[in-house]
Amino acid sequence: MEGGAAGGQRDRETLDAVRSVVFKPSVSLEEKRFPRVQGYDFNRGCDLIGLLDSMSTTGFQASNLGDAIDVINQMIDWRLSHDAPTEDCSEEERNLAYRQSVTCKIFLGFTSNLVSSGIREIIRFLVQHRMVEVLVTTAGGIEEDLIKCLAPTYKGDFSLPGSYLRSKGLNRIGNLLVPNDNYCKFEDWIMPILDQMLLEQTTENVVWTPSKVIARLGKEINDESSYLYWAYKNNVSVYCPALTDGSLGDMLYCHSVRNPGLLIDIVQDIRAMNGEAIHVGLRKTGVIILGGGLPKHHICNANMFRNGADYAVYVNTAQEFDGSDSGAQPDEAISWGKIKGSAKTIKVHCDATIAFPLLVAATFARKFQERNNKLA
């Protein structure tokens, strides 16, 4: 009996010790800071806006997407009137109507593959309706928009063999296919424009910059499916410091051999690009960056000249462990002064072709539709 009692006591002590470790008391979580996890209930029907609103409480990258929706809506909604006037501000700056008119300046950066994809049409929507003010992309992000006005890009497959495609004159971008003929049509279209630009440089002393070249191409394409057309029409700045890195560069090379002399001044453009951030005055700035590399750095670096952007949303699948700019988190940009320490930031680890349409649906497009409904 005594042995049994002693054994029972030991078991109770063991269980008590286990409970003290396994069932460690929890602190209570404030739901304002830590919302409870809850996904969308499809018993409510297929409600796109309801589904998007539920992202923030779904968890994992869905929650990051929900946070990105919130940050972009803050960019769109911000007005100077939300902040108290400073003691040294002018009478105009104290005027409520004036303060309500001062908005956040939104920069949009994207890599060329996104223009090859259907994201091009979403970018066009934003530019068409003046929802963003500054665009930065790579050469492919310029040429692919123009080429699509001349000939289509097709959906193929990631696994199509390169040697087979090469023999058929087809170029693969992921699971997209671009026939070589598209680039031949592009050459036929752009060469006379480059000739005319050289003539204007020679006879009218026009100084061409990458952004001026892009605006001219947007004017010449004269096609409402093109985001560059709408950028030209709405005076939306489009910067591409890597203008020569792509088919457009091939065209410039061939033109320089056939009809040499065209000059493109990149220095004027870096001054103009940095000025987009420096000269915002009382406005805040927000950055939305799809992918990484050059567009990401060019936008963030310009904002460094105003001590950082106020809002930042990154959408890409790059990781930071290799030290790449593409993979860098917003906090790294804060260390450089490219994003303010007080900024609202989020990175969505997701393919932008999935995330960006959803982001736009829940922000720019939703507000656009709401305004139109009020006017109807």
GUMAR-537590 format. One record per residue (C-alpha): x, y, z; residue number from 1. Coordinates in steps of 0.02 Angstrom, whole numbers. Example, Ala and Ser with C-alpha at 12.3 -4.5 7.8 and 13.67 -1.06 7.14 Angstrom:
<atoms>
615 | -225 | 390 | 1
684 | -53 | 357 | 2
</atoms>
This chain:
<atoms>
0 | 0 | 0 | 1
136 | 120 | 48 | 2
229 | 83 | -115 | 3
69 | 112 | -213 | 4
34 | 275 | -123 | 5
210 | 334 | -153 | 6
197 | 289 | -337 | 7
32 | 381 | -351 | 8
108 | 534 | -272 | 9
252 | 529 | -395 | 10
131 | 516 | -542 | 11
33 | 667 | -479 | 12
193 | 766 | -460 | 13
247 | 714 | -635 | 14
79 | 769 | -708 | 15
86 | 933 | -614 | 16
260 | 964 | -682 | 17
202 | 921 | -859 | 18
49 | 1034 | -844 | 19
155 | 1179 | -784 | 20
258 | 1164 | -943 | 21
127 | 1114 | -1072 | 22
-18 | 1218 | -1007 | 23
78 | 1378 | -979 | 24
-46 | 1516 | -938 | 25
-82 | 1635 | -1083 | 26
-92 | 1822 | -1079 | 27
-255 | 1890 | -1147 | 28
-244 | 1959 | -1325 | 29
-325 | 2124 | -1368 | 30
-428 | 2098 | -1526 | 31
-394 | 2275 | -1582 | 32
-210 | 2230 | -1597 | 33
-230 | 2044 | -1632 | 34
-391 | 2014 | -1731 | 35
-462 | 1839 | -1721 | 36
-431 | 1729 | -1872 | 37
-585 | 1710 | -1980 | 38
-601 | 1670 | -2165 | 39
-737 | 1713 | -2290 | 40
-905 | 1624 | -2274 | 41
-965 | 1575 | -2447 | 42
-1140 | 1552 | -2377 | 43
-1145 | 1740 | -2405 | 44
-1127 | 1710 | -2592 | 45
-984 | 1752 | -2710 | 46
-953 | 1930 | -2654 | 47
-784 | 1990 | -2719 | 48
-773 | 2140 | -2604 | 49
-826 | 2037 | -2454 | 50
-695 | 1907 | -2498 | 51
-559 | 2040 | -2514 | 52
-613 | 2121 | -2350 | 53
-589 | 1952 | -2265 | 54
-409 | 1934 | -2321 | 55
-334 | 2027 | -2174 | 56
-405 | 1901 | -2048 | 57
-372 | 1745 | -2154 | 58
-190 | 1727 | -2104 | 59
-22 | 1702 | -2191 | 60
2 | 1799 | -2354 | 61
-185 | 1829 | -2368 | 62
-165 | 1941 | -2214 | 63
-18 | 2029 | -2295 | 64
-128 | 2057 | -2447 | 65
-263 | 2127 | -2333 | 66
-137 | 2242 | -2251 | 67
-78 | 2299 | -2424 | 68
-257 | 2341 | -2469 | 69
-268 | 2447 | -2312 | 70
-104 | 2538 | -2347 | 71
-152 | 2578 | -2528 | 72
-321 | 2642 | -2471 | 73
-231 | 2754 | -2347 | 74
-125 | 2822 | -2491 | 75
-279 | 2859 | -2594 | 76
-381 | 2935 | -2452 | 77
-247 | 3042 | -2370 | 78
-273 | 3229 | -2374 | 79
-169 | 3367 | -2295 | 80
-325 | 3410 | -2194 | 81
-298 | 3248 | -2097 | 82
-145 | 3329 | -2017 | 83
-148 | 3482 | -1903 | 84
-75 | 3643 | -1978 | 85
100 | 3686 | -1920 | 86
133 | 3849 | -1829 | 87
236 | 3921 | -1972 | 88
119 | 3875 | -2117 | 89
48 | 4008 | -2232 | 90
-132 | 4070 | -2235 | 91
-164 | 3968 | -2392 | 92
-98 | 3813 | -2305 | 93
-220 | 3844 | -2162 | 94
-367 | 3854 | -2281 | 95
-475 | 3697 | -2261 | 96
-522 | 3686 | -2445 | 97
-340 | 3696 | -2493 | 98
-290 | 3564 | -2366 | 99
-426 | 3447 | -2430 | 100
-357 | 3466 | -2607 | 101
-180 | 3409 | -2562 | 102
-162 | 3223 | -2594 | 103
-31 | 3086 | -2585 | 104
80 | 3067 | -2739 | 105
83 | 2884 | -2791 | 106
232 | 2804 | -2879 | 107
206 | 2637 | -2969 | 108
352 | 2526 | -3017 | 109
342 | 2363 | -3114 | 110
454 | 2243 | -3207 | 111
439 | 2207 | -3393 | 112
365 | 2033 | -3376 | 113
210 | 2108 | -3298 | 114
178 | 2209 | -3456 | 115
202 | 2049 | -3555 | 116
63 | 1977 | -3446 | 117
-115 | 2037 | -3425 | 118
-61 | 2156 | -3287 | 119
-32 | 2279 | -3430 | 120
-220 | 2310 | -3441 | 121
-229 | 2348 | -3255 | 122
-85 | 2471 | -3268 | 123
-174 | 2552 | -3415 | 124
-332 | 2572 | -3310 | 125
-234 | 2661 | -3173 | 126
-147 | 2778 | -3295 | 127
-304 | 2808 | -3398 | 128
-395 | 2873 | -3244 | 129
-246 | 2968 | -3171 | 130
-238 | 2859 | -3016 | 131
-47 | 2857 | -3013 | 132
71 | 2999 | -3057 | 133
243 | 2923 | -3086 | 134
287 | 2757 | -3169 | 135
456 | 2670 | -3173 | 136
490 | 2514 | -3274 | 137
624 | 2428 | -3377 | 138
645 | 2431 | -3567 | 139
535 | 2278 | -3586 | 140
397 | 2368 | -3493 | 141
401 | 2500 | -3630 | 142
422 | 2395 | -3786 | 143
299 | 2257 | -3736 | 144
160 | 2385 | -3716 | 145
195 | 2455 | -3890 | 146
218 | 2285 | -3972 | 147
51 | 2224 | -3905 | 148
-31 | 2364 | -4005 | 149
49 | 2289 | -4161 | 150
30 | 2101 | -4128 | 151
-29 | 1991 | -3984 | 152
65 | 1891 | -3852 | 153
2 | 1714 | -3825 | 154
-17 | 1597 | -3675 | 155
93 | 1444 | -3692 | 156
169 | 1332 | -3559 | 157
317 | 1340 | -3440 | 158
378 | 1170 | -3501 | 159
387 | 1203 | -3688 | 160
565 | 1156 | -3744 | 161
677 | 1302 | -3787 | 162
758 | 1218 | -3937 | 163
587 | 1179 | -4013 | 164
526 | 1357 | -3987 | 165
686 | 1427 | -4061 | 166
662 | 1323 | -4218 | 167
487 | 1395 | -4236 | 168
537 | 1577 | -4206 | 169
444 | 1587 | -4041 | 170
512 | 1672 | -3884 | 171
455 | 1613 | -3712 | 172
425 | 1727 | -3562 | 173
376 | 1604 | -3425 | 174
218 | 1527 | -3497 | 175
193 | 1667 | -3624 | 176
245 | 1660 | -3807 | 177
300 | 1807 | -3915 | 178
327 | 1770 | -4101 | 179
484 | 1843 | -4179 | 180
371 | 1925 | -4308 | 181
309 | 2041 | -4171 | 182
482 | 2117 | -4157 | 183
494 | 2136 | -4346 | 184
332 | 2235 | -4342 | 185
402 | 2338 | -4199 | 186
557 | 2379 | -4300 | 187
453 | 2432 | -4450 | 188
350 | 2545 | -4338 | 189
486 | 2626 | -4233 | 190
625 | 2659 | -4359 | 191
536 | 2803 | -4448 | 192
499 | 2880 | -4277 | 193
682 | 2871 | -4228 | 194
727 | 2952 | -4395 | 195
607 | 3094 | -4358 | 196
675 | 3114 | -4182 | 197
852 | 3128 | -4251 | 198
791 | 3258 | -4376 | 199
711 | 3360 | -4236 | 200
870 | 3346 | -4133 | 201
971 | 3412 | -4280 | 202
854 | 3549 | -4344 | 203
763 | 3603 | -4185 | 204
895 | 3566 | -4052 | 205
778 | 3446 | -3962 | 206
866 | 3362 | -3815 | 207
796 | 3187 | -3797 | 208
788 | 3098 | -3630 | 209
720 | 2923 | -3596 | 210
557 | 2996 | -3527 | 211
538 | 3111 | -3679 | 212
569 | 2964 | -3796 | 213
438 | 2863 | -3703 | 214
311 | 3005 | -3711 | 215
341 | 3021 | -3897 | 216
315 | 2835 | -3924 | 217
154 | 2845 | -3823 | 218
95 | 2986 | -3935 | 219
143 | 2895 | -4095 | 220
62 | 2729 | -4049 | 221
-106 | 2820 | -4030 | 222
-193 | 2665 | -3964 | 223
-310 | 2667 | -3813 | 224
-257 | 2491 | -3762 | 225
-83 | 2560 | -3724 | 226
-38 | 2626 | -3552 | 227
97 | 2732 | -3634 | 228
-35 | 2816 | -3742 | 229
-132 | 2863 | -3586 | 230
26 | 2918 | -3497 | 231
62 | 3036 | -3642 | 232
-117 | 3098 | -3648 | 233
-132 | 3124 | -3459 | 234
45 | 3190 | -3434 | 235
93 | 3046 | -3319 | 236
283 | 3032 | -3304 | 237
360 | 2867 | -3361 | 238
544 | 2838 | -3320 | 239
656 | 2700 | -3385 | 240
841 | 2723 | -3346 | 241
877 | 2554 | -3428 | 242
800 | 2604 | -3594 | 243
933 | 2511 | -3695 | 244
911 | 2342 | -3607 | 245
789 | 2253 | -3721 | 246
716 | 2254 | -3896 | 247
705 | 2443 | -3886 | 248
893 | 2444 | -3858 | 249
912 | 2330 | -4009 | 250
814 | 2457 | -4112 | 251
922 | 2600 | -4049 | 252
1078 | 2502 | -4091 | 253
1020 | 2462 | -4268 | 254
965 | 2642 | -4294 | 255
1134 | 2707 | -4235 | 256
1219 | 2598 | -4367 | 257
1100 | 2643 | -4508 | 258
1073 | 2827 | -4465 | 259
1194 | 2878 | -4327 | 260
1182 | 3031 | -4216 | 261
1030 | 3012 | -4104 | 262
1075 | 3058 | -3924 | 263
975 | 3020 | -3767 | 264
1021 | 3117 | -3609 | 265
998 | 3010 | -3453 | 266
1062 | 3146 | -3334 | 267
911 | 3258 | -3364 | 268
799 | 3112 | -3320 | 269
882 | 3071 | -3154 | 270
860 | 3253 | -3106 | 271
678 | 3247 | -3160 | 272
647 | 3081 | -3070 | 273
724 | 3139 | -2907 | 274
628 | 3300 | -2925 | 275
465 | 3201 | -2928 | 276
498 | 3163 | -2745 | 277
595 | 3318 | -2692 | 278
466 | 3444 | -2751 | 279
307 | 3367 | -2678 | 280
294 | 3508 | -2551 | 281
164 | 3468 | -2418 | 282
109 | 3308 | -2504 | 283
148 | 3134 | -2443 | 284
218 | 3001 | -2559 | 285
167 | 2820 | -2578 | 286
257 | 2684 | -2675 | 287
183 | 2526 | -2750 | 288
316 | 2411 | -2822 | 289
279 | 2252 | -2919 | 290
433 | 2143 | -2933 | 291
604 | 2210 | -2891 | 292
768 | 2264 | -2967 | 293
785 | 2429 | -3056 | 294
607 | 2498 | -3040 | 295
605 | 2460 | -2853 | 296
771 | 2544 | -2819 | 297
743 | 2693 | -2935 | 298
581 | 2740 | -2847 | 299
646 | 2712 | -2671 | 300
808 | 2805 | -2708 | 301
714 | 2957 | -2772 | 302
611 | 2959 | -2612 | 303
772 | 2959 | -2511 | 304
794 | 3140 | -2567 | 305
639 | 3188 | -2466 | 306
690 | 3081 | -2316 | 307
582 | 2934 | -2369 | 308
411 | 2884 | -2431 | 309
262 | 2887 | -2314 | 310
181 | 2727 | -2380 | 311
257 | 2574 | -2464 | 312
183 | 2414 | -2535 | 313
298 | 2283 | -2610 | 314
232 | 2133 | -2706 | 315
362 | 2003 | -2756 | 316
426 | 1828 | -2721 | 317
610 | 1873 | -2694 | 318
696 | 1830 | -2529 | 319
815 | 1941 | -2432 | 320
944 | 1810 | -2379 | 321
1053 | 1842 | -2535 | 322
1064 | 2030 | -2503 | 323
973 | 2074 | -2664 | 324
878 | 2236 | -2681 | 325
732 | 2138 | -2752 | 326
715 | 2034 | -2595 | 327
747 | 2173 | -2471 | 328
607 | 2206 | -2347 | 329
538 | 2384 | -2324 | 330
635 | 2395 | -2161 | 331
799 | 2388 | -2257 | 332
745 | 2540 | -2359 | 333
706 | 2629 | -2194 | 334
889 | 2608 | -2145 | 335
938 | 2704 | -2302 | 336
810 | 2842 | -2277 | 337
712 | 2785 | -2431 | 338
557 | 2750 | -2328 | 339
513 | 2847 | -2171 | 340
529 | 2758 | -2004 | 341
348 | 2807 | -1969 | 342
287 | 2744 | -2138 | 343
147 | 2618 | -2163 | 344
230 | 2473 | -2254 | 345
196 | 2294 | -2305 | 346
272 | 2163 | -2419 | 347
160 | 2033 | -2500 | 348
258 | 1875 | -2543 | 349
158 | 1829 | -2697 | 350
162 | 1825 | -2887 | 351
105 | 1999 | -2938 | 352
-8 | 1928 | -3074 | 353
-111 | 1853 | -2932 | 354
-98 | 1990 | -2801 | 355
-106 | 2151 | -2902 | 356
-277 | 2124 | -2984 | 357
-348 | 2089 | -2811 | 358
-261 | 2241 | -2737 | 359
-330 | 2355 | -2873 | 360
-505 | 2280 | -2859 | 361
-510 | 2320 | -2673 | 362
-436 | 2495 | -2688 | 363
-427 | 2600 | -2847 | 364
-563 | 2507 | -2943 | 365
-680 | 2497 | -2794 | 366
-669 | 2684 | -2763 | 367
-686 | 2719 | -2950 | 368
-846 | 2617 | -2957 | 369
-915 | 2699 | -2799 | 370
-886 | 2872 | -2873 | 371
-971 | 2823 | -3036 | 372
-1119 | 2750 | -2942 | 373
-1141 | 2915 | -2850 | 374
-1139 | 3011 | -3014 | 375
-1264 | 2893 | -3098 | 376
</atoms>
